[in-house]
């Protein structure tokens, strides 16, 4: 295992954070996989899964079982992990400017197309390898004038030339679920089986440029720019499979769960050709994929105390009773109903709410939303 340390732009004199990446196998010797944990730094299950995965990968490396390179970022957000306010870690948004740590990753496709053209490549000779070199160069040209911008550039630089990217997150209270591109579902379905995912939410573009889509949709966008340059350009494949893995809820932190999840990720790496071991038998798929545009929130109509009557993993019918909001002053009870037929896959962990808050998510099968599909 090789450890690399990546210094972030200093936020103030006398202080500097750094990101650590762990490298298994041999760089440049084949395909590349990147797995990172807890980009939202207050989502701890990913860091524990990375801890267990680190040991498994180290043993596999000693046994010469790794083909290519596997990069593990065991804690992807040193900024957010240091944001502690009144005893609570606030790791989803940067306190400096309010930006979500998993939004606004650069679209490198146009600049990569310019670089490919500038190098004098005939369109017919552009391949995945040359495109990856151009994407990596475009990434290194990104500004790093703030601590957050430097973190984004480092994380994207580690992953933009990868064949597989797994971004480990969690929700407030939730069952295991995944987010990925519609076009990648056939490649991701085995991962859903291995992890026991209860929901898989698909969208080619969910809005606001999250990290996983910056790694995967860039290939489709790059094809578009190359076709603008030459209508008969050979289309490049979807050269990166990127998945956001939601490891249940933020309190689901146990060695048993993390060890099981780490073994499932290793099995997926075997299936994807990064580990030379017998191919595992796939378990049944617990739930088919649904469109992210069909995921609907349960919204609190009033403020008060939130009391759930249904739990993550429950199948609901539209209009079915999900929760009550109780006004402690008037004594009124306001029932909240499911907005769609589908699985409640996540819910709010807090039990006091304000009117207009989303308190749960239901994975409906019909795409009814457009625009920005992710929560804040």
VEXMI-657754 format. One record per residue (C-alpha): x negated, y, z. Coordinates in steps of 0.5 Angstrom, whole numbers, plus 2048, in hexadecimal, padded with zeros to 3 digits. Each point is the difference from the previous one (the first is absolute). Layout:
! residues N
XYZ;...
***
This chain:
! residues 376
800800800;7FE8077FE;802806804;8008077FC;802806804;8038067FC;800807804;8068047FF;7FF8087FF;7FF803807;806803802;7FD805805;7F8801802;7FD7FB804;8057FA7FF;8017FB7FA;8047FA7FF;7FE7FA7FC;8047FA7FC;7FD7F9801;8017FB7FA;7FE7F9801;7FD7FC7F9;8007F97FF;7FE7FC7FA;7FC8037FB;8018077FD;8008007F9;8007F97FF;8087FF7FE;806802802;802805806;805800805;801806805;8047FF807;801806804;804800807;803806804;8008067FB;806802804;7FB800806;8067FF805;8027F97FD;7FB7FB804;8027F97FD;7FC8017FA;7FA802804;8017F9804;8017FC7FA;7FA8037FD;7FC7FE806;8027F97FF;7FF8007F9;7F9803801;7FE7F9803;8037FC7FB;7FD8047FA;7F97FF804;8007F9801;8027FF7F8;7FA8047FE;7FC7FC804;8037FA7FD;7FF8037F9;8078007FE;8018077FE;8008027F9;7FF8077FE;801805806;805801805;800807804;803801806;802806803;8017FE808;803807801;8028057FB;801806803;7FB803805;803807800;8077FD802;7FE7FC805;7FD806804;806804800;8027FF807;806804802;802800807;7FE7F9801;8037FD7F9;7FC7FF7FA;8038047FA;7FD7FC7FA;8058017FA;7FF8077FF;7FA805800;801805806;7FC8057FC;8058017FA;8057FB801;7FF7FB7FA;8017F9800;7FA7FC800;8037FB7FB;8028057FB;7FD8057FB;7FB7FB7FD;7FD8037FA;8027FD7F9;7FA7FF7FC;8027FE7FA;8008067FC;7F9802802;7FE7F87FF;8038017F9;7FC8067FE;7F97FD803;8017FA7FB;8018047FA;7FA805802;7FC7F9800;8017FF7F9;8047FA801;8047FE7FA;8077FE803;8007F97FE;7FA7FF804;802802807;8017FB805;8027FF807;7F8800802;7FF8077FC;807803803;7FE7FE807;7F98047FF;8048067FE;8057FF805;7FA800805;7FD8067FD;806804801;8017FE807;7F9802802;8028077FC;806801805;7FF806805;7FE7FE807;801807803;8047FE806;7FF7FA805;8077FD7FD;7FE8017F9;7F97FC801;8047FB804;8047FF7FA;7FB8007FB;7FC7FB804;8067FB800;8018017F9;7F97FF7FE;8007F9803;8067FE7FD;8018037F9;7FC7FB7FD;8037FA803;8047FA7FE;8047FF806;802805805;8047FF807;802806804;8027FD807;805804804;8067FF804;807804802;803802806;8047F9802;8007FC7FA;7FF7F97FC;7FB7FE7FC;8018047F9;7FC8027FA;8008067FB;7FD7FF7F9;8018027F9;8057FD7FC;7FB7FD7FA;7FC7FD806;8057FC803;7FE7F97FD;7F9801803;803802806;8057FB801;7FB7FB803;7FE805805;807801802;8017F8801;7FA800804;801805805;8087FE801;8028077FD;807801802;8018067FB;7FB8027F9;8028077FE;7FE8027F9;7FF8067FC;7FB8027FB;800807802;802802807;7FE807800;7FB804804;7FA7FC7FE;7FF7FB805;7F97FC801;8027FA7FD;8048037FA;7F98047FE;7FD7FA800;8057FC7FB;8048057FC;7FA8037FE;7FF7FB7FB;8078017FD;7FF808800;7F97FF7FC;8037FC7FB;8058057FF;7FA8057FF;7FC7FC7FB;8067FF7FC;800807800;7F98017FD;8017FA7FB;8077FD7FF;7FD7F97FE;7FC7FF806;8007F9803;804800807;7FC7FF806;8037FB805;802801807;7F97FF803;802802807;8057FC804;802805806;8047FE806;802804806;8017FA805;805802806;7FE7FC806;806800804;801806805;7FB804804;8017FC806;7FF7F97FD;7F8800802;7FE7F9802;7FB7FB7FF;8047FB7FD;8048047FB;7F98037FE;7FD7FA7FF;8067FD7FC;8008067FC;7F88007FF;8017F87FD;8058027FC;7FC8067FC;7FA7FB800;8057FB7FC;8028067FB;7F98017FF;7FF7F97FE;8068007FB;7FD8067FD;7F97FD7FF;7FC804805;7FF7FA805;7FD7F97FD;8057FB804;8067FC7FF;8068047FE;805800805;8077FD800;8058067FF;806800805;8078027FE;8018077FE;804803806;8038067FC;8008027F9;7FE8077FE;804806800;7FF8077FD;7FE805804;8058057FD;8057FB803;7FD801807;805804804;7FF804807;8057FF806;801808802;802802807;8068057FF;7FF803807;7FB801805;7FF7FB806;7FE7FA803;7FF7FA7FB;8037F9801;7FF7FB7FB;8057FA7FF;7FC7FD7FA;7F97FE800;7FA8007FA;8017FA7FC;808800801;8048007F9;805805800;8068027FC;8018077FE;804803805;7FE7FB805;7FF803807;7F8801801;800805806;803805805;7FE807802;802802807;801807802;7FE800807;804807801;8077FE7FD;7FF7F9800;8027FF7F9;7FE7FA7FC;7FE8017F9;8007F97FC;7FA8007FA;8027FB7FB;7FB7FC7FA;8008047FA;7FF7FA7FC;8017F97FF;7F97FD802;7FA7FF805;7FF804806;7F88007FF;7FE806805;803804805;7FE806805;7FC7FF806;803806804;806800803;802807800;8028037FA;8028067FC;8058017FB;7FD7FF7F9;7FB7FB802;7FF7FA7FD;8007FA805;8007FA7FC;7FF7FD7F9;8047FB7FC;7FD7FD7F9;8068007FB;8007FC7FA;8028067FB;7FC8067FE;804806802;7FA805802;7FB8047FC;7FA805801;7FD7FF807;8017F9802;7FC800806;801803807;7FC806803;
***
